[in-house]
Amino acid sequence: MDKKFIPSKVARIVNLRMDGSFTLVVNYKGKEYQVEGELRTFGYTHKIAINFEGREILFEPDEERNYRAVMPGYDGSKAEKDIGLVQAIAKELAAAFDR
């Protein structure tokens, strides 16, 4: 019997707008976050800007076509950003943009 692939989680984009902006719903540690995002294209590639807690995080595809976060001014302090939440956002973006 052939098994069908059934994703365990479906990315949720709400409020997709014509200008490339959207709202992404992310579940992390039992809490639901709604983050604002914007798709930005540059030639043959793209970046996704996410506004989170008043700061912008850029996500860009890496060599393996996964999303990596670029956080200007981030000093590595866990108190400043919850890295697990940033990783959860990257996974939702990958699911939403079929990576």
PyMOL commands that place a pseudoatom at each C-alpha (Angstrom):
pseudoatom trace, name=CA, resn=MET, resi=1, chain=A, elem=C, hetatm=0, pos=[0.000, 0.000, 0.000]
pseudoatom trace, name=CA, resn=ASP, resi=2, chain=A, elem=C, hetatm=0, pos=[1.343, 3.386, -1.032]
pseudoatom trace, name=CA, resn=LYS, resi=3, chain=A, elem=C, hetatm=0, pos=[1.474, 5.903, 1.808]
pseudoatom trace, name=CA, resn=LYS, resi=4, chain=A, elem=C, hetatm=0, pos=[0.513, 9.479, 1.124]
pseudoatom trace, name=CA, resn=PHE, resi=5, chain=A, elem=C, hetatm=0, pos=[2.541, 12.274, 2.628]
pseudoatom trace, name=CA, resn=ILE, resi=6, chain=A, elem=C, hetatm=0, pos=[0.411, 14.111, 5.166]
pseudoatom trace, name=CA, resn=PRO, resi=7, chain=A, elem=C, hetatm=0, pos=[2.090, 17.119, 6.745]
pseudoatom trace, name=CA, resn=SER, resi=8, chain=A, elem=C, hetatm=0, pos=[1.856, 17.175, 10.505]
pseudoatom trace, name=CA, resn=LYS, resi=9, chain=A, elem=C, hetatm=0, pos=[1.551, 20.933, 10.507]
pseudoatom trace, name=CA, resn=VAL, resi=10, chain=A, elem=C, hetatm=0, pos=[0.245, 23.384, 7.949]
pseudoatom trace, name=CA, resn=ALA, resi=11, chain=A, elem=C, hetatm=0, pos=[1.679, 26.865, 7.769]
pseudoatom trace, name=CA, resn=ARG, resi=12, chain=A, elem=C, hetatm=0, pos=[-0.876, 29.555, 8.219]
pseudoatom trace, name=CA, resn=ILE, resi=13, chain=A, elem=C, hetatm=0, pos=[-0.632, 32.834, 6.403]
pseudoatom trace, name=CA, resn=VAL, resi=14, chain=A, elem=C, hetatm=0, pos=[-3.459, 35.216, 7.078]
pseudoatom trace, name=CA, resn=ASN, resi=15, chain=A, elem=C, hetatm=0, pos=[-4.088, 38.651, 5.597]
pseudoatom trace, name=CA, resn=LEU, resi=16, chain=A, elem=C, hetatm=0, pos=[-2.032, 38.116, 2.426]
pseudoatom trace, name=CA, resn=ARG, resi=17, chain=A, elem=C, hetatm=0, pos=[-1.925, 41.493, 0.705]
pseudoatom trace, name=CA, resn=MET, resi=18, chain=A, elem=C, hetatm=0, pos=[-1.171, 42.524, -2.871]
pseudoatom trace, name=CA, resn=ASP, resi=19, chain=A, elem=C, hetatm=0, pos=[1.982, 44.421, -1.883]
pseudoatom trace, name=CA, resn=GLY, resi=20, chain=A, elem=C, hetatm=0, pos=[3.660, 41.193, -0.711]
pseudoatom trace, name=CA, resn=SER, resi=21, chain=A, elem=C, hetatm=0, pos=[2.996, 41.715, 2.972]
pseudoatom trace, name=CA, resn=PHE, resi=22, chain=A, elem=C, hetatm=0, pos=[1.278, 39.112, 5.115]
pseudoatom trace, name=CA, resn=THR, resi=23, chain=A, elem=C, hetatm=0, pos=[0.597, 37.921, 8.623]
pseudoatom trace, name=CA, resn=LEU, resi=24, chain=A, elem=C, hetatm=0, pos=[2.125, 34.573, 9.610]
pseudoatom trace, name=CA, resn=VAL, resi=25, chain=A, elem=C, hetatm=0, pos=[0.695, 32.532, 12.480]
pseudoatom trace, name=CA, resn=VAL, resi=26, chain=A, elem=C, hetatm=0, pos=[3.335, 30.658, 14.500]
pseudoatom trace, name=CA, resn=ASN, resi=27, chain=A, elem=C, hetatm=0, pos=[2.699, 28.278, 17.397]
pseudoatom trace, name=CA, resn=TYR, resi=28, chain=A, elem=C, hetatm=0, pos=[5.580, 28.023, 19.838]
pseudoatom trace, name=CA, resn=LYS, resi=29, chain=A, elem=C, hetatm=0, pos=[5.622, 26.576, 23.366]
pseudoatom trace, name=CA, resn=GLY, resi=30, chain=A, elem=C, hetatm=0, pos=[1.832, 26.455, 23.478]
pseudoatom trace, name=CA, resn=LYS, resi=31, chain=A, elem=C, hetatm=0, pos=[1.394, 30.092, 22.513]
pseudoatom trace, name=CA, resn=GLU, resi=32, chain=A, elem=C, hetatm=0, pos=[0.173, 31.492, 19.204]
pseudoatom trace, name=CA, resn=TYR, resi=33, chain=A, elem=C, hetatm=0, pos=[2.081, 34.420, 17.696]
pseudoatom trace, name=CA, resn=GLN, resi=34, chain=A, elem=C, hetatm=0, pos=[0.971, 36.510, 14.738]
pseudoatom trace, name=CA, resn=VAL, resi=35, chain=A, elem=C, hetatm=0, pos=[3.946, 38.183, 13.077]
pseudoatom trace, name=CA, resn=GLU, resi=36, chain=A, elem=C, hetatm=0, pos=[3.873, 40.655, 10.218]
pseudoatom trace, name=CA, resn=GLY, resi=37, chain=A, elem=C, hetatm=0, pos=[6.010, 39.821, 7.207]
pseudoatom trace, name=CA, resn=GLU, resi=38, chain=A, elem=C, hetatm=0, pos=[6.931, 41.203, 3.818]
pseudoatom trace, name=CA, resn=LEU, resi=39, chain=A, elem=C, hetatm=0, pos=[8.332, 39.399, 0.775]
pseudoatom trace, name=CA, resn=ARG, resi=40, chain=A, elem=C, hetatm=0, pos=[11.206, 41.317, -0.837]
pseudoatom trace, name=CA, resn=THR, resi=41, chain=A, elem=C, hetatm=0, pos=[12.622, 40.172, -4.158]
pseudoatom trace, name=CA, resn=PHE, resi=42, chain=A, elem=C, hetatm=0, pos=[16.163, 40.869, -5.357]
pseudoatom trace, name=CA, resn=GLY, resi=43, chain=A, elem=C, hetatm=0, pos=[16.945, 39.624, -8.857]
pseudoatom trace, name=CA, resn=TYR, resi=44, chain=A, elem=C, hetatm=0, pos=[16.926, 35.834, -8.662]
pseudoatom trace, name=CA, resn=THR, resi=45, chain=A, elem=C, hetatm=0, pos=[16.521, 35.597, -4.914]
pseudoatom trace, name=CA, resn=HIS, resi=46, chain=A, elem=C, hetatm=0, pos=[14.290, 36.903, -2.167]
pseudoatom trace, name=CA, resn=LYS, resi=47, chain=A, elem=C, hetatm=0, pos=[14.245, 37.784, 1.501]
pseudoatom trace, name=CA, resn=ILE, resi=48, chain=A, elem=C, hetatm=0, pos=[11.392, 37.832, 3.954]
pseudoatom trace, name=CA, resn=ALA, resi=49, chain=A, elem=C, hetatm=0, pos=[11.309, 40.618, 6.512]
pseudoatom trace, name=CA, resn=ILE, resi=50, chain=A, elem=C, hetatm=0, pos=[9.496, 39.742, 9.738]
pseudoatom trace, name=CA, resn=ASN, resi=51, chain=A, elem=C, hetatm=0, pos=[8.613, 42.396, 12.288]
pseudoatom trace, name=CA, resn=PHE, resi=52, chain=A, elem=C, hetatm=0, pos=[8.917, 40.810, 15.705]
pseudoatom trace, name=CA, resn=GLU, resi=53, chain=A, elem=C, hetatm=0, pos=[8.836, 42.646, 19.014]
pseudoatom trace, name=CA, resn=GLY, resi=54, chain=A, elem=C, hetatm=0, pos=[9.555, 45.958, 17.310]
pseudoatom trace, name=CA, resn=ARG, resi=55, chain=A, elem=C, hetatm=0, pos=[12.619, 44.670, 15.438]
pseudoatom trace, name=CA, resn=GLU, resi=56, chain=A, elem=C, hetatm=0, pos=[13.087, 43.440, 11.922]
pseudoatom trace, name=CA, resn=ILE, resi=57, chain=A, elem=C, hetatm=0, pos=[14.468, 39.954, 11.283]
pseudoatom trace, name=CA, resn=LEU, resi=58, chain=A, elem=C, hetatm=0, pos=[15.397, 39.075, 7.713]
pseudoatom trace, name=CA, resn=PHE, resi=59, chain=A, elem=C, hetatm=0, pos=[15.056, 35.494, 6.543]
pseudoatom trace, name=CA, resn=GLU, resi=60, chain=A, elem=C, hetatm=0, pos=[16.888, 34.433, 3.405]
pseudoatom trace, name=CA, resn=PRO, resi=61, chain=A, elem=C, hetatm=0, pos=[17.311, 31.089, 1.673]
pseudoatom trace, name=CA, resn=ASP, resi=62, chain=A, elem=C, hetatm=0, pos=[20.649, 29.401, 2.334]
pseudoatom trace, name=CA, resn=GLU, resi=63, chain=A, elem=C, hetatm=0, pos=[22.599, 27.015, 0.090]
pseudoatom trace, name=CA, resn=GLU, resi=64, chain=A, elem=C, hetatm=0, pos=[20.300, 24.124, 1.028]
pseudoatom trace, name=CA, resn=ARG, resi=65, chain=A, elem=C, hetatm=0, pos=[17.161, 26.211, 0.378]
pseudoatom trace, name=CA, resn=ASN, resi=66, chain=A, elem=C, hetatm=0, pos=[16.308, 26.472, 4.077]
pseudoatom trace, name=CA, resn=TYR, resi=67, chain=A, elem=C, hetatm=0, pos=[15.672, 29.850, 5.648]
pseudoatom trace, name=CA, resn=ARG, resi=68, chain=A, elem=C, hetatm=0, pos=[18.312, 31.423, 7.857]
pseudoatom trace, name=CA, resn=ALA, resi=69, chain=A, elem=C, hetatm=0, pos=[17.728, 34.452, 10.038]
pseudoatom trace, name=CA, resn=VAL, resi=70, chain=A, elem=C, hetatm=0, pos=[19.778, 37.606, 9.673]
pseudoatom trace, name=CA, resn=MET, resi=71, chain=A, elem=C, hetatm=0, pos=[19.427, 39.717, 12.803]
pseudoatom trace, name=CA, resn=PRO, resi=72, chain=A, elem=C, hetatm=0, pos=[21.394, 42.967, 12.627]
pseudoatom trace, name=CA, resn=GLY, resi=73, chain=A, elem=C, hetatm=0, pos=[22.744, 44.013, 15.995]
pseudoatom trace, name=CA, resn=TYR, resi=74, chain=A, elem=C, hetatm=0, pos=[22.080, 40.653, 17.676]
pseudoatom trace, name=CA, resn=ASP, resi=75, chain=A, elem=C, hetatm=0, pos=[24.860, 39.945, 20.168]
pseudoatom trace, name=CA, resn=GLY, resi=76, chain=A, elem=C, hetatm=0, pos=[24.005, 36.314, 20.933]
pseudoatom trace, name=CA, resn=SER, resi=77, chain=A, elem=C, hetatm=0, pos=[22.203, 37.084, 24.175]
pseudoatom trace, name=CA, resn=LYS, resi=78, chain=A, elem=C, hetatm=0, pos=[19.334, 34.646, 24.724]
pseudoatom trace, name=CA, resn=ALA, resi=79, chain=A, elem=C, hetatm=0, pos=[17.575, 37.286, 26.816]
pseudoatom trace, name=CA, resn=GLU, resi=80, chain=A, elem=C, hetatm=0, pos=[17.328, 39.525, 23.761]
pseudoatom trace, name=CA, resn=LYS, resi=81, chain=A, elem=C, hetatm=0, pos=[15.738, 36.957, 21.448]
pseudoatom trace, name=CA, resn=ASP, resi=82, chain=A, elem=C, hetatm=0, pos=[14.257, 33.527, 21.962]
pseudoatom trace, name=CA, resn=ILE, resi=83, chain=A, elem=C, hetatm=0, pos=[16.194, 31.611, 19.319]
pseudoatom trace, name=CA, resn=GLY, resi=84, chain=A, elem=C, hetatm=0, pos=[13.678, 28.757, 19.437]
pseudoatom trace, name=CA, resn=LEU, resi=85, chain=A, elem=C, hetatm=0, pos=[10.934, 31.154, 18.387]
pseudoatom trace, name=CA, resn=VAL, resi=86, chain=A, elem=C, hetatm=0, pos=[13.081, 32.467, 15.537]
pseudoatom trace, name=CA, resn=GLN, resi=87, chain=A, elem=C, hetatm=0, pos=[13.615, 28.846, 14.413]
pseudoatom trace, name=CA, resn=ALA, resi=88, chain=A, elem=C, hetatm=0, pos=[9.852, 28.213, 14.622]
pseudoatom trace, name=CA, resn=ILE, resi=89, chain=A, elem=C, hetatm=0, pos=[9.248, 31.252, 12.394]
pseudoatom trace, name=CA, resn=ALA, resi=90, chain=A, elem=C, hetatm=0, pos=[11.810, 29.905, 9.890]
pseudoatom trace, name=CA, resn=LYS, resi=91, chain=A, elem=C, hetatm=0, pos=[10.036, 26.526, 9.806]
pseudoatom trace, name=CA, resn=GLU, resi=92, chain=A, elem=C, hetatm=0, pos=[6.655, 28.167, 9.228]
pseudoatom trace, name=CA, resn=LEU, resi=93, chain=A, elem=C, hetatm=0, pos=[8.120, 30.267, 6.423]
pseudoatom trace, name=CA, resn=ALA, resi=94, chain=A, elem=C, hetatm=0, pos=[9.607, 27.151, 4.826]
pseudoatom trace, name=CA, resn=ALA, resi=95, chain=A, elem=C, hetatm=0, pos=[6.220, 25.429, 4.976]
pseudoatom trace, name=CA, resn=ALA, resi=96, chain=A, elem=C, hetatm=0, pos=[4.397, 28.491, 3.673]
pseudoatom trace, name=CA, resn=PHE, resi=97, chain=A, elem=C, hetatm=0, pos=[6.785, 29.069, 0.784]
pseudoatom trace, name=CA, resn=ASP, resi=98, chain=A, elem=C, hetatm=0, pos=[7.129, 25.336, -0.036]
pseudoatom trace, name=CA, resn=ARG, resi=99, chain=A, elem=C, hetatm=0, pos=[10.790, 24.878, 0.852]
for i in range(1, 99): cmd.bond("trace and resi %d" % i, "trace and resi %d" % (i + 1))
show_as sticks, trace
zoom trace
